[in-house]
């Protein structure tokens, strides 16, 4: 029974990291706030952020 609790905690932590990490990695000056990136590239980056957030939320 204890193994289930541990595995649920590990999967929940992985889901939370999946939700938060795209925001931390991609919302900096080198990605979304980079003025040299064209709008189309920023749109693809936003799709990646949204997908990571939705997949992480679904796993939690």
N, C-alpha and C positions, 0 to 999 in steps of 0.2 A: 504494500500500500504506500509506503514511503517513497518508493521509486516513481510512482505516478506523480506525486507532488513535486518531486525534483524535476522530472521531465517537463511538467507543465510550466514550472518556473523558468526553465531554460528556454522553452519555446516562446514563452511570453517575452522574455528578455530579448530574444532574437527578433521577434516582431516589433518591439519598441525601437530597437536599434535600426531596423529596416525603415521604420517610419521617420526617424529623426535624422539619420545620417545624410540623406540627400539634401536636406535643408542646410545642414552645416557645411557640406562639401561644395555645393553648387551656388549658394547665395553670396559668395564672396566677390571680391574685385576681379578675380581671374575668370569668372564665368558669367553669371547673369548681370552683374553690374559693370562688365567690361565694355567700354564704349566702342571698342574695335570689333566686337562681335556683331554680325548682321542680325536683323530681327528674326530671320528664319532659323538661325542657329539657336537663338534664345528660346524660340518656340519649341524646338526639339528638346532642349534642356528642361524646359518647364514640363513637357510631357514625361520626361524621365523622373522628375521630382514627384509629379502627381502619381505616377505608377508605383513608385516606391512607397509613397504614403498610403495609397489604397491597398496595396498588397500587405503591408505591415499591419494596417488596421484589420484587414480580413483575417490575418493569422492570429491576431490577439483575440 
